[in-house]
Amino acid sequence: MIPTKPGEPFVFVIPTPRIRQVVSLATAAFFLSMLGYFFWKFGLDRLQEDLTDDPTYWWLVLLMALFFLAPTFLFLYLAFPPQGLLQKLQFRKEGIRFIPDGLTRRLLGEPDIEIGIGPKSQEILVCHGNATGLPDGYGYQIIVRAADGSEHAVKAGYLTLRNRPQVQRLSEGITAVTGLPVRIVNRRRLPDRTIMETPWALTPFTAKLRILASLASGIMPFLGGATVGCLQLQPAFIPLIGLALWMVQSLGLFLLSASNAKRPSFALPRLLTTLFTFAASFSLAVVMAAYLFRRH
């Protein structure tokens, strides 16, 4: 909320990245489905009989539930952390402060980082760029630029501006508190060592699809192998299913590479590399899932 009283700070809560939410939710769903499969595999009637005949089976059931429910809740927490534990940017007339998320503060002891805004400050940049193109080598930063061109910056964590209303709210809030104009830019260092700034633009929908496709490609061997291991199919079918999934993954990577002119072409050496990495990941997932859910 943009402050209306003099001296009141403007606090911008940095939302959880959508990619992290998607990955966390998918992982939580996987562990939860494995728990459901465990009960389905052994059968509720059989479990009830075993628990009646031998009460020590309660420990097995509790351990299995804990084994799957603990990571489920952990990844749900990572997908939707409490508002008070998210990263924040705090803007005042005299300075800007970056407040790390609660998990980072507790586990790593990372302190708040603050920079001042002096009388010679001319503008504030909300900057996104590569590491070599930024003063302190960090991907997302808030930069205070003075009239003489000097800069000092504070990192902005995983700040990602998703839409124009969010950009407008951030810009208006900073200006209302600091009195300085705000520019939101992309920044990169050119081969001649000069820094080029371009106006920030929304990420195209096609780029978001490419990110999701890359993510799905990385998850496929583990998810496919775990599913095959749980179903306990005949050994002869397992390599055929793995080969079919690898072909689907390779086709997706080829289309992903062809749709992006900046990515290198999907050549034969890279194709063979994905075959070995896919086979290793797929086999590991099959063995682990088959071991966990084999019939006793």
Legacy VTK file of the C-alpha trace (Angstrom):
# vtk DataFile Version 3.0
C-alpha trace
ASCII
DATASET POLYDATA
POINTS 296 float
0.000 0.000 0.000
1.348 3.444 -0.963
1.888 5.545 2.208
-0.213 8.651 2.726
1.399 10.066 5.899
4.719 11.967 5.874
7.643 9.844 7.058
5.760 6.578 6.630
7.852 3.980 4.736
6.728 2.224 1.600
7.108 -1.554 1.961
6.997 -3.668 -1.181
6.511 -7.371 -0.453
8.309 -9.479 -3.074
5.968 -12.313 -4.105
7.142 -15.896 -4.384
8.388 -16.637 -7.935
5.834 -18.559 -9.936
8.432 -21.056 -11.102
9.181 -21.939 -7.479
5.461 -22.256 -6.799
4.949 -24.581 -9.762
7.925 -26.774 -8.830
6.934 -26.892 -5.151
3.294 -27.727 -5.893
4.276 -30.443 -8.375
6.663 -31.983 -5.852
4.081 -31.832 -3.070
1.511 -33.484 -5.343
4.016 -36.229 -6.182
4.695 -37.103 -2.519
1.000 -36.966 -1.696
0.156 -39.263 -4.613
2.859 -41.696 -3.454
1.220 -41.837 -0.019
-2.148 -42.518 -1.626
-0.598 -45.207 -3.776
0.974 -46.812 -0.708
-2.430 -47.260 0.934
-3.990 -48.408 -2.321
-1.178 -50.868 -2.995
-1.448 -52.649 0.313
-5.188 -52.236 0.613
-7.045 -50.751 3.528
-8.536 -54.114 4.492
-5.123 -55.772 4.585
-3.649 -52.899 6.580
-6.529 -53.123 9.063
-5.930 -56.861 9.512
-2.177 -56.391 9.960
-2.697 -53.608 12.468
-5.151 -55.763 14.424
-2.887 -58.838 14.411
0.351 -56.974 15.144
0.114 -53.475 16.682
3.762 -52.836 15.796
2.551 -52.245 12.236
1.264 -48.906 13.486
4.875 -47.729 13.582
5.332 -48.725 9.942
2.204 -46.851 8.888
3.183 -43.775 10.904
6.713 -43.777 9.479
5.439 -44.108 5.919
2.918 -41.326 6.467
5.629 -39.120 7.957
8.005 -39.978 5.115
5.539 -38.653 2.539
3.622 -36.015 4.487
6.686 -34.155 5.819
8.020 -33.221 2.358
4.461 -32.542 1.173
3.941 -29.864 3.832
7.474 -28.560 3.330
6.922 -27.937 -0.377
3.473 -26.473 0.244
5.153 -24.060 2.660
7.742 -23.177 0.007
4.964 -22.566 -2.529
2.823 -20.404 -0.231
4.946 -19.024 2.621
3.273 -16.659 5.114
3.165 -13.042 3.976
5.274 -11.945 6.928
8.143 -14.255 5.960
8.536 -13.071 2.365
11.366 -10.865 1.118
10.645 -7.143 1.354
11.954 -3.842 0.062
11.490 -0.913 2.426
11.771 2.609 1.021
12.273 5.720 3.146
13.251 9.290 2.376
16.755 8.631 3.672
17.397 5.113 2.384
16.362 1.749 0.965
16.468 -1.530 2.874
16.301 -5.110 1.609
14.836 -7.535 4.166
15.589 -11.225 3.434
12.909 -13.885 3.762
12.374 -15.524 7.134
13.911 -18.874 6.138
17.144 -17.233 4.958
17.374 -15.102 8.074
16.978 -18.092 10.391
19.110 -20.653 8.557
21.869 -18.461 7.125
21.686 -15.486 9.443
21.593 -13.040 6.530
21.095 -9.498 7.856
19.102 -6.654 6.373
20.998 -4.645 3.740
20.519 -0.890 3.500
21.811 1.943 1.324
21.324 5.651 1.824
19.678 8.258 -0.370
21.664 11.481 -0.253
20.824 15.039 -1.318
22.696 14.557 -4.608
20.687 11.493 -5.609
19.015 12.042 -8.953
16.994 8.917 -9.739
16.267 5.349 -8.681
16.568 2.385 -11.018
14.765 -0.888 -10.523
17.177 -3.016 -12.461
17.176 -6.509 -13.884
20.229 -7.742 -15.724
23.054 -10.235 -15.920
25.640 -10.415 -13.153
28.443 -8.742 -15.114
26.208 -5.841 -16.075
25.442 -4.702 -12.562
27.575 -2.812 -10.053
27.517 -5.524 -7.389
27.121 -8.505 -9.698
23.580 -9.493 -8.663
20.664 -10.229 -10.945
18.036 -7.966 -9.368
18.911 -4.636 -7.774
17.617 -1.258 -6.710
20.168 1.349 -7.786
20.419 4.921 -6.510
22.122 7.137 -9.099
23.599 10.530 -8.233
23.822 13.600 -10.475
27.487 12.846 -11.252
26.618 9.357 -12.519
27.895 7.468 -9.468
25.775 4.563 -8.295
25.245 2.432 -5.233
22.878 -0.501 -5.112
21.049 -2.932 -2.878
19.997 -6.361 -4.042
16.325 -7.064 -4.541
16.272 -10.827 -4.031
13.999 -12.720 -6.397
12.045 -9.625 -7.369
10.092 -10.371 -10.528
7.666 -7.809 -11.919
4.751 -9.775 -13.310
2.401 -7.152 -14.678
2.002 -3.446 -15.317
-0.184 -2.674 -12.249
2.563 -4.120 -10.073
5.167 -1.988 -11.859
3.014 1.115 -11.443
2.441 0.455 -7.746
6.176 -0.001 -7.133
7.124 3.144 -9.070
4.463 5.328 -7.475
5.296 4.066 -3.990
9.021 4.774 -4.356
8.447 8.256 -5.770
5.859 9.119 -3.102
8.367 8.370 -0.321
11.721 9.437 -1.800
10.601 12.204 -4.154
12.874 10.785 -6.869
11.847 9.602 -10.340
11.929 5.861 -10.934
12.981 3.978 -14.041
12.551 0.226 -14.449
15.139 -1.141 -16.849
16.898 -4.217 -18.131
20.665 -3.894 -18.069
23.574 -5.758 -19.643
27.246 -5.197 -20.301
28.322 -4.951 -23.942
31.588 -6.391 -25.339
33.193 -2.923 -25.195
32.514 -2.899 -21.390
29.835 -0.232 -21.630
26.490 -0.861 -19.968
23.343 -0.757 -22.063
19.985 0.002 -20.460
16.692 -0.785 -22.116
13.162 -0.203 -20.786
11.713 -3.113 -18.870
9.166 -5.204 -20.738
6.818 -7.983 -19.695
8.084 -11.507 -20.292
6.393 -12.806 -23.471
3.990 -15.699 -23.068
6.124 -17.824 -25.392
9.145 -17.322 -23.117
7.101 -18.489 -20.128
6.066 -21.575 -22.079
9.714 -22.308 -22.854
10.571 -22.116 -19.156
7.741 -24.498 -18.258
8.763 -26.860 -21.056
12.353 -26.933 -19.816
11.119 -27.605 -16.303
8.843 -30.430 -17.439
11.714 -31.930 -19.408
13.876 -32.092 -16.294
11.149 -33.686 -14.174
10.043 -36.265 -16.759
12.655 -39.021 -16.127
12.095 -38.957 -12.353
8.305 -38.799 -12.546
8.138 -41.426 -15.302
10.549 -43.759 -13.528
8.725 -43.424 -10.200
5.409 -44.204 -11.884
6.826 -47.287 -13.625
8.410 -48.487 -10.388
5.158 -48.091 -8.475
3.160 -49.998 -11.081
5.694 -52.880 -10.961
5.397 -53.718 -14.637
7.130 -56.626 -16.319
10.892 -55.946 -16.679
10.687 -56.223 -20.471
8.362 -53.213 -20.661
10.477 -50.884 -18.523
13.203 -50.071 -21.123
10.551 -49.598 -23.815
8.643 -47.107 -21.680
11.886 -45.321 -20.797
12.857 -45.107 -24.469
9.420 -43.745 -25.393
9.619 -41.085 -22.665
13.141 -40.135 -23.752
11.932 -39.698 -27.348
9.118 -37.441 -26.110
11.622 -35.429 -24.065
14.022 -35.162 -27.032
11.220 -33.980 -29.313
10.273 -31.329 -26.755
13.879 -30.157 -26.429
14.232 -30.008 -30.208
11.081 -27.906 -30.578
12.228 -25.721 -27.684
15.577 -25.132 -29.355
13.997 -24.473 -32.752
11.606 -21.877 -31.310
14.388 -19.845 -29.714
17.004 -18.377 -32.018
19.304 -17.599 -29.068
19.591 -21.236 -28.011
22.144 -23.533 -29.683
20.787 -26.124 -32.096
19.911 -29.522 -30.646
22.835 -31.473 -32.175
23.621 -35.202 -32.030
26.200 -34.984 -29.161
23.671 -33.211 -26.998
21.044 -35.778 -27.948
23.311 -38.628 -26.827
24.104 -36.802 -23.594
20.422 -36.529 -22.769
20.072 -40.280 -23.462
22.625 -41.190 -20.791
21.365 -38.671 -18.222
17.744 -39.653 -18.854
18.555 -43.367 -18.557
20.401 -42.845 -15.266
17.650 -40.691 -13.742
14.865 -42.956 -15.014
16.565 -46.131 -13.732
17.246 -44.624 -10.312
13.616 -43.545 -9.952
12.369 -47.006 -11.026
14.591 -48.826 -8.522
13.718 -46.521 -5.616
9.971 -46.626 -6.291
9.981 -50.393 -6.796
11.864 -50.862 -3.519
9.458 -48.656 -1.567
6.305 -50.219 -2.978
7.254 -53.812 -3.586
4.889 -56.454 -2.181
5.932 -57.925 1.146
LINES 1 297
296 0 1 2 3 4 5 6 7 8 9 10 11 12 13 14 15 16 17 18 19 20 21 22 23 24 25 26 27 28 29 30 31 32 33 34 35 36 37 38 39 40 41 42 43 44 45 46 47 48 49 50 51 52 53 54 55 56 57 58 59 60 61 62 63 64 65 66 67 68 69 70 71 72 73 74 75 76 77 78 79 80 81 82 83 84 85 86 87 88 89 90 91 92 93 94 95 96 97 98 99 100 101 102 103 104 105 106 107 108 109 110 111 112 113 114 115 116 117 118 119 120 121 122 123 124 125 126 127 128 129 130 131 132 133 134 135 136 137 138 139 140 141 142 143 144 145 146 147 148 149 150 151 152 153 154 155 156 157 158 159 160 161 162 163 164 165 166 167 168 169 170 171 172 173 174 175 176 177 178 179 180 181 182 183 184 185 186 187 188 189 190 191 192 193 194 195 196 197 198 199 200 201 202 203 204 205 206 207 208 209 210 211 212 213 214 215 216 217 218 219 220 221 222 223 224 225 226 227 228 229 230 231 232 233 234 235 236 237 238 239 240 241 242 243 244 245 246 247 248 249 250 251 252 253 254 255 256 257 258 259 260 261 262 263 264 265 266 267 268 269 270 271 272 273 274 275 276 277 278 279 280 281 282 283 284 285 286 287 288 289 290 291 292 293 294 295
